[in-house]
Amino acid sequence: MPDHQISAIICTHNRESYLGAAIDSLLAQDFSADFEVIVVDNGSSDRTREVVEERLGDSRVKYVFEPTIGLSVARNTGAKVASADIIAYLDDDAVASVSWLQVLYAAYENNSKLAIAGGKVTLLWPPNIEPPSWLSPGLSGNLGAYDLGDRMVLIEQPGLTPRGLNYSLRRSFLEEIGGFDPQLGRVGKNLLSNEELQMTEFALQRGWQVAYLPEALVAHNVAPERLNRAWFLNRGWWQGISECYREQLAGKADFGQLQRGSERFLRGLYKALQYFSNPAERFDKLVYAYGQIGYLNAAIQGLLSINKKQ
């Protein structure tokens, strides 16, 4: 029998200003069974360790240092330390609702085929700051917003997969696929992503289920430095690179990537013109188009690398 019913993991890198609230939201959970809180310090150079040490008086809290930078690496480290069969990940700049762990745990208990589950994510805006007029609902997703409605949904399209900031897995599934792929997921300031999308693809291919649970609610802080167009363009660029990498890891590195990327780039520009009078949707489509340039850049580099090896 596992030592705990669920292991809550926070992977953190230089987020001392938010980290304390994230940990405290887990310690305040209304959860009837035993659980642990594991903080994986991913090479932080700020006061991260001190923030965690202030809370080590609670026996549920554990501190782990992982020097190799990378979110997927940190997630795998946390899973190795965790003792429970259910593993839940909360971002270091997020705050979980009091019933978060209970909702997640109940879902796995009631469905033996469930491999991945995550919940609704709302946004916490900085004081005295409102969403900019150029921010579309679609781009709000880049800030973490995630809402598929008020009913449980079984995910069948990988693109709708739960957000990594409010995310959980069954240990047996994670071990079955060998953990998170360290070639995907954020590494320092490089905004690589798509690791959750890949996990959902793996789960569905193997006959597991993936669920959206609206009552597993988490609020995500919007960092002030992200409220500018340049951040979203950079995020779009890395999204394109991430998609290209995911395809390459799946053995889909071919000249078809150049055609797909070019078509999506032109489609994005065309839609930006269609929405010229709507600043939010226009910028949304421009970010999409810019992301395809990142995709094409990565695709060309991948093809050149293949040719060099031949």
C-alpha positions as CSV (number, residue, x, y, z in Angstrom):
1,M,0.0,0.0,0.0
2,P,1.3,3.5,-0.8
3,D,2.2,5.8,2.1
4,H,-0.2,8.5,0.8
5,Q,-3.4,8.5,-1.3
6,I,-2.1,11.4,-3.5
7,S,1.2,13.2,-4.0
8,A,1.0,16.9,-4.9
9,I,4.1,18.2,-6.6
10,I,5.2,21.8,-7.3
11,C,8.1,22.2,-9.7
12,T,9.7,25.6,-9.3
13,H,12.4,27.8,-10.7
14,N,13.0,31.3,-9.3
15,R,9.4,32.1,-8.3
16,E,9.9,33.0,-4.7
17,S,7.2,35.7,-4.9
18,Y,4.5,33.2,-5.8
19,L,5.7,29.9,-4.4
20,G,4.6,30.4,-0.8
21,A,0.9,30.9,-1.7
22,A,1.0,27.8,-4.0
23,I,2.3,25.6,-1.1
24,D,-0.1,27.1,1.4
25,S,-3.1,26.4,-0.9
26,L,-2.1,22.7,-0.8
27,L,-1.6,22.6,2.9
28,A,-5.1,24.1,3.3
29,Q,-6.8,21.3,1.2
30,D,-10.0,19.9,2.5
31,F,-9.0,16.3,1.8
32,S,-10.0,13.4,4.1
33,A,-7.1,11.1,3.3
34,D,-3.3,11.4,3.6
35,F,-1.3,13.4,1.1
36,E,2.1,14.9,0.7
37,V,3.4,18.1,-0.8
38,I,6.7,17.8,-2.7
39,V,8.5,20.9,-3.9
40,V,11.1,20.3,-6.6
41,D,13.5,23.2,-6.7
42,N,14.7,23.2,-10.3
43,G,18.0,25.0,-9.9
44,S,16.7,28.2,-8.4
45,S,19.0,31.0,-7.4
46,D,16.6,33.1,-5.4
47,R,15.0,32.4,-2.0
48,T,13.1,29.3,-3.1
49,R,14.8,27.1,-0.6
50,E,14.1,29.5,2.3
51,V,10.4,29.8,1.3
52,V,10.0,26.0,1.5
53,E,12.1,25.7,4.7
54,E,9.6,28.1,6.4
55,R,7.0,25.4,5.9
56,L,9.0,22.2,6.6
57,G,7.5,22.2,10.1
58,D,4.5,20.6,8.5
59,S,5.4,16.9,8.0
60,R,3.5,16.8,4.7
61,V,6.1,19.0,3.0
62,K,9.2,17.7,1.3
63,Y,12.0,19.7,-0.4
64,V,13.9,18.2,-3.3
65,F,16.7,20.0,-5.3
66,E,17.0,19.1,-9.0
67,P,20.0,20.8,-10.6
68,T,19.2,19.9,-14.2
69,I,17.1,22.7,-15.6
70,G,13.9,21.6,-17.4
71,L,10.3,21.3,-16.4
72,S,9.9,17.7,-17.7
73,V,13.1,16.7,-15.8
74,A,11.7,18.3,-12.6
75,R,8.4,16.6,-13.0
76,N,10.1,13.2,-13.4
77,T,12.2,13.8,-10.3
78,G,9.1,14.7,-8.3
79,A,7.3,11.5,-9.5
80,K,10.3,9.4,-8.4
81,V,10.2,10.9,-4.9
82,A,6.4,10.7,-4.6
83,S,4.9,7.7,-2.7
84,A,1.3,7.8,-4.0
85,D,-0.4,6.1,-6.9
86,I,-1.9,9.4,-8.0
87,I,0.4,12.3,-8.8
88,A,-0.9,15.9,-9.1
89,Y,1.1,18.8,-10.4
90,L,0.4,22.4,-9.4
91,D,2.4,25.3,-10.9
92,D,4.5,27.4,-8.6
93,D,2.5,30.6,-9.6
94,A,-0.9,29.0,-9.1
95,V,-3.3,28.6,-6.2
96,A,-5.4,25.5,-5.8
97,S,-9.0,25.6,-4.6
98,V,-9.6,23.8,-1.3
99,S,-11.3,20.8,-2.9
100,W,-8.7,20.4,-5.6
101,L,-7.1,17.2,-4.4
102,Q,-10.4,15.6,-3.3
103,V,-11.9,16.1,-6.7
104,L,-8.9,14.7,-8.5
105,Y,-8.6,11.7,-6.1
106,A,-12.3,10.8,-6.4
107,A,-12.1,10.8,-10.2
108,Y,-9.3,8.2,-10.2
109,E,-11.0,6.1,-7.5
110,N,-14.2,6.0,-9.6
111,N,-12.6,5.3,-13.0
112,S,-9.8,2.7,-13.3
113,K,-9.2,3.6,-16.9
114,L,-8.4,7.3,-16.1
115,A,-4.8,8.1,-16.8
116,I,-4.8,11.9,-16.8
117,A,-7.1,14.5,-15.3
118,G,-7.0,18.3,-14.9
119,G,-9.5,21.1,-14.1
120,K,-10.7,24.5,-14.9
121,V,-8.1,27.4,-14.7
122,T,-9.1,31.0,-14.0
123,L,-6.6,33.9,-14.2
124,L,-5.5,36.1,-11.3
125,W,-4.6,39.6,-12.7
126,P,-2.0,41.8,-11.0
127,P,-3.4,44.6,-8.8
128,N,-4.9,47.5,-10.7
129,I,-4.3,45.8,-14.1
130,E,-7.1,44.7,-16.4
131,P,-6.9,42.4,-19.5
132,P,-5.6,44.5,-22.5
133,S,-7.9,45.1,-25.3
134,W,-5.7,43.2,-27.7
135,L,-6.0,39.9,-25.7
136,S,-8.3,37.4,-27.3
137,P,-9.9,34.5,-25.4
138,G,-7.7,32.2,-27.4
139,L,-4.5,34.0,-26.3
140,S,-5.7,33.9,-22.7
141,G,-5.0,30.2,-23.0
142,N,-1.3,31.1,-23.3
143,L,-1.6,32.6,-19.8
144,G,-3.1,29.4,-18.5
145,A,-6.8,30.0,-18.9
146,Y,-8.7,26.7,-19.5
147,D,-12.5,26.2,-19.4
148,L,-14.4,23.4,-21.2
149,G,-17.6,24.2,-19.3
150,D,-19.2,23.1,-16.0
151,R,-19.5,19.4,-16.7
152,M,-16.9,16.6,-16.7
153,V,-15.5,16.0,-20.2
154,L,-13.6,13.0,-21.5
155,I,-11.0,14.4,-23.8
156,E,-10.8,12.8,-27.2
157,Q,-8.8,15.5,-29.0
158,P,-5.2,16.0,-27.7
159,G,-5.4,19.7,-28.4
160,L,-8.0,20.0,-25.6
161,T,-5.7,18.3,-23.0
162,P,-5.7,19.8,-19.5
163,R,-3.2,22.5,-18.7
164,G,0.0,21.5,-17.1
165,L,-0.4,23.9,-14.2
166,N,-3.5,22.0,-13.1
167,Y,-2.6,18.4,-14.0
168,S,-2.6,14.9,-12.6
169,L,-1.7,11.4,-13.7
170,R,-1.9,7.8,-12.5
171,R,1.5,6.5,-11.6
172,S,1.1,3.2,-13.5
173,F,0.5,5.2,-16.7
174,L,3.4,7.5,-16.2
175,E,5.7,4.5,-15.6
176,E,4.2,2.7,-18.7
177,I,5.4,5.5,-21.0
178,G,8.7,6.1,-19.2
179,G,7.9,9.5,-17.8
180,F,7.8,13.0,-19.3
181,D,10.0,13.5,-22.4
182,P,12.8,15.9,-21.4
183,Q,13.0,17.1,-25.0
184,L,9.6,18.8,-24.5
185,G,8.6,21.1,-21.8
186,R,9.9,24.5,-20.6
187,V,13.7,24.8,-20.1
188,G,14.7,28.0,-18.4
189,K,13.5,30.9,-20.6
190,N,12.9,28.6,-23.6
191,L,9.1,28.3,-23.7
192,L,9.0,24.7,-25.1
193,S,5.7,23.0,-24.5
194,N,3.4,20.3,-25.9
195,E,4.5,17.7,-23.3
196,E,0.9,17.4,-22.0
197,L,-0.5,17.1,-25.5
198,Q,2.0,14.3,-26.2
199,M,1.0,12.6,-22.9
200,T,-2.7,12.7,-24.0
201,E,-1.8,11.2,-27.3
202,F,0.0,8.3,-25.6
203,A,-2.9,7.7,-23.2
204,L,-5.5,7.6,-25.9
205,Q,-3.3,5.3,-28.1
206,R,-3.1,2.9,-25.2
207,G,-6.7,2.7,-24.3
208,W,-6.6,5.0,-21.3
209,Q,-8.9,8.0,-20.7
210,V,-8.2,11.7,-20.1
211,A,-10.7,13.9,-18.2
212,Y,-11.5,17.6,-17.7
213,L,-12.9,18.1,-14.2
214,P,-14.4,21.6,-13.8
215,E,-14.5,21.4,-10.0
216,A,-10.8,20.8,-9.8
217,L,-10.4,24.5,-9.9
218,V,-7.0,26.4,-9.9
219,A,-6.3,30.1,-10.3
220,H,-3.2,31.1,-12.1
221,N,-1.3,34.4,-11.5
222,V,-0.6,36.5,-14.6
223,A,2.9,37.9,-14.3
224,P,3.0,41.6,-15.3
225,E,5.9,41.0,-17.7
226,R,3.7,38.8,-19.8
227,L,1.2,41.6,-20.5
228,N,2.9,42.8,-23.7
229,R,2.7,41.8,-27.3
230,A,6.3,40.7,-27.5
231,W,5.8,38.0,-24.9
232,F,2.9,36.5,-26.8
233,L,4.9,36.6,-30.1
234,N,7.8,34.8,-28.3
235,R,5.3,32.3,-26.8
236,G,3.8,31.7,-30.3
237,W,7.3,31.1,-31.7
238,W,8.1,28.5,-29.1
239,Q,4.7,26.9,-29.6
240,G,5.6,26.4,-33.2
241,I,9.0,24.9,-32.3
242,S,7.4,22.6,-29.8
243,E,4.9,21.3,-32.3
244,C,7.7,20.6,-34.8
245,Y,9.8,18.8,-32.1
246,R,6.7,16.7,-31.1
247,E,6.3,15.6,-34.7
248,Q,9.9,14.8,-35.0
249,L,9.9,12.7,-31.8
250,A,6.9,10.8,-33.3
251,G,9.0,10.1,-36.5
252,K,7.2,12.6,-38.7
253,A,10.2,14.7,-39.7
254,D,9.9,15.0,-43.4
255,F,9.4,17.6,-46.2
256,G,5.6,17.5,-45.4
257,Q,6.4,19.7,-42.4
258,L,7.5,22.5,-44.8
259,Q,4.2,22.3,-46.7
260,R,2.1,22.2,-43.5
261,G,3.9,25.0,-41.9
262,S,3.7,27.2,-45.0
263,E,0.0,26.6,-45.4
264,R,-0.6,27.4,-41.7
265,F,1.5,30.6,-42.0
266,L,-0.5,31.9,-45.0
267,R,-3.8,30.9,-43.3
268,G,-2.8,32.9,-40.2
269,L,-1.9,36.0,-42.3
270,Y,-5.2,35.7,-44.2
271,K,-7.3,35.5,-41.1
272,A,-5.4,38.4,-39.6
273,L,-6.6,40.5,-42.6
274,Q,-10.1,39.2,-42.1
275,Y,-10.1,40.4,-38.5
276,F,-8.4,43.7,-39.3
277,S,-11.1,45.7,-37.5
278,N,-10.9,43.5,-34.4
279,P,-7.6,44.2,-32.6
280,A,-7.8,41.1,-30.3
281,E,-8.6,38.5,-33.0
282,R,-6.2,40.2,-35.4
283,F,-3.3,39.9,-33.0
284,D,-4.4,36.3,-32.2
285,K,-4.0,35.3,-35.8
286,L,-0.7,37.2,-36.2
287,V,0.7,35.3,-33.2
288,Y,-0.4,32.1,-34.8
289,A,1.3,33.0,-38.1
290,Y,4.5,34.0,-36.3
291,G,4.5,30.6,-34.5
292,Q,4.5,28.9,-37.9
293,I,7.8,30.7,-38.7
294,G,9.2,29.1,-35.6
295,Y,7.8,25.8,-36.7
296,L,9.3,26.1,-40.2
297,N,12.7,27.2,-38.8
298,A,12.8,24.1,-36.5
299,A,11.6,21.8,-39.4
300,I,14.4,23.1,-41.7
301,Q,17.0,22.6,-39.0
302,G,15.7,19.1,-38.4
303,L,15.8,18.2,-42.1
304,L,19.4,19.5,-42.4
305,S,20.4,17.5,-39.4
306,I,18.9,14.3,-41.0
307,N,20.8,15.0,-44.3
308,K,24.1,15.4,-42.5
309,K,23.7,12.0,-40.8
310,Q,23.0,10.3,-44.1
